[in-house]
Amino acid sequence: LADRREGIGVCGWILVSLSFFLVLITFPVSIWACIKIIREYERAVIFRLGRILSKKAKGPGLVLILPCTDTFVKVDLRTVTCNIPPQEILTKDAVTTQVDGVVYYRIHSAVSAVANVTDVHSATFLLAQTTLRNVLGTQSLAQLLAGREEIAHSIQAILDSATEQWGIKVARVEIKDVRIPVAMQRAMAAEAEAAREARAKVVAAEGEMNASKALKQASMVLAESPAGLQLRYLQTLTTLATDNNSTIVFPLPIDMLESLGQKNRGG
């Protein structure tokens, strides 16, 4: 009681007493002006002669106020969705992009939201815009496209720290869309296509190298066994005969080919 008297002073207590007396002599008509209903998701910050009553918010339920001396402000504690419009940002590697996002926040301290900032929602919206531009300006385009989740967590931490004194709790930050110029999109598509072609050529070259090694090993095995070469020759003929084609094959003995080759070398 002593703290309250010191807070509003003697004159203040005289005015409060007169207000209370006015309620008594006009009862029960005045009771309708004194009773306020606060919903479950709301809190009421009551000012008595300009000072916050009890330094805390009231509600939910019925709240009594005194006419002439008390005023109150309702504060909604539900989560608020803040859409950040597309921001034109110059990335670290000098690429112009347009980025938009969304911020989810709620008020956890009604007294701080009313007493510490004029318009808590407008202040949070402007701070979210500025933070988005500042954070994304330090990232390259590749980091921006690949690390959206990490960037969103970084923005959330900065916003949560900055709005703590406003009674705001930032629950989530999402980067919705990243728009880049059409010329840059074409350049990125050409770069990706060239990279895919280069990888395809490397894979094809590796395949040719592996095939040549296998053929070399097979030739070494066949050179050691002439009968194996003859069997391979007959297997190839069998494979050709199973296909429905018009290919005509004249099998020649391998020995005949070898003898012809020796005669040619001798002549």
Beta strands, then each sheet from edge to edge (+ up, - down):
strand 1: 35-38
strand 2: 42-48
strand 3: 51-52
strand 4: 61-64
strand 5: 70-76
strand 6: 80-90
strand 7: 96-107
strand 8: 168-179
sheet 1: 1+ 4-
sheet 2: 3+ 2- 5+
sheet 3: 6+ 7- 8+
end
